[in-house]
Amino acid sequence: MIQLKSAREIDLMAQGGKILGATIDALRAAVRPGMSTGDLDQVAEEFIRSHEGAVPAFKGLYGFPGSICSSVNHEIVHGIPSKKRVLKEGDIISLDVGVGYKGYFTDSAATVPVGQIGPEAQRLLDVTQRSLDAGIGAAQVGNHIGDIGFAVQAVVEAAGFSVVRDLVGHGIGVEFHEEPQVPNYGKPKRREKLVPGLTLAIEPMVNVGGPATKTLPDRWTIVTLDGSLSAHFEHTVAITENGPRVLTRA
């Protein structure tokens, strides 16, 4: 069931989202060669909990052990942070983070370069960020979920990259995962209509190679089947009469 939010609820989500945006900024600043994904997890947990009432939403969600998902290079999502996983120059790392605050959840992600990265990796990051911006731009009252996916897909495929189809964005708010699902591909004017009060996690996941995925034996980490690089950017967005409101900026 889709749960629409009041203006007051959206404002509460924006308060938590501001903490989340600042967490992503803190993680960006911390990423460097020689740092472990476990170190980054600690940065995020301490930063989130330093804000009274805020908690890391991922910790324990469906049994997940970390406060962030840290996915390196060909890992798409759900990478488990570890002190043994040390970043090196030229890597890219997707940092996916959720915050719970005053009874509401927000979700955001960014893929960050580790030191100097190659031109193809940089183009992947740029294209995935642009595809998120396009998806957010399509999140207008009167449009449909399919318009968001169509906007994302158009940017990605024009660049010669692939949209991951096995994983989707989602509604969010009172629960971390709510209806509707938000695929990163689709056709205009298809699926659910966008109405004021709908709050969505829009999250393009983009591969340099093909769209196929597989899950590693840890039963969490999802990687590209062909071993190609993958990037992930995400914001929590409210549909309003005045256009899309991004709730997860610092």
C-alpha positions, 0 to 999 in steps of 0.5 A: 500500500502506498503511504502518502505523507503530509507536509509535516511528515515531509518536513520531518523526513527533510530533517533526517535527510539533512543529517543523511546528506551531511553524513554522505559529505563526511564520507566523501571527505574521508575516502582515500587510499589506505582506508578500509570500508570498516573505517568508513562504516565507523565514520558514518555511525559516529556521525549519524549518532552524534545528532540526537535522535538519529540512528543508522537505518541499515544497522540490523535491517533484514540482519545487515551488519553495517551502518553503510553499504560499501560497494567497490568497483564491480560491486553494485550494492549491499557490500558489507563494510570490513576492516579487511577491505582496504581501498586503493588508488583508482578504486571507486566506492559506492556509499549507500546510507540510511537514517532513521529520525523521529519515526521516519526514514531517508535513503541516499547514496553516492559513488566516490573516487578513491584518489585519481581514477581512470577516464572511463570510471569518471565518465561512469560517475558523471553519467550516473549522477546525470541520470539521477538528476534526470529521474528527479526532474521527471518526478513531477505531479501528473507524471508516472513512475514510468516517466522517472525510469524512462528519464534515467534509462535515456541518459544511461543508454545514450552514454553506452552504459547499462541500467541494472534491472534486477534492483529498483528504487522504492517508496520510503518514509514510515518504513524503510521500504514502501510501495511503489517500486521505482525501476530505473527503466520504463515507458512514459505514463506507465505504472503508478501516477505521481501525486503530492505526498509521495516520497520515493528513493530514486536510485540509478545503478549503472554498469559499464558493461551488461546489466546482469548481476549475481549475488556473492556467497556472503548473500548480501553483495551484488556484483556485475556478472561481467565484472564491469564497473558499477556506480550508484547515486540516490536521493530521497525525493518528495513529490510536491505541487511545486515540483520534486523536493530533494530531502537528502541534501546537507 
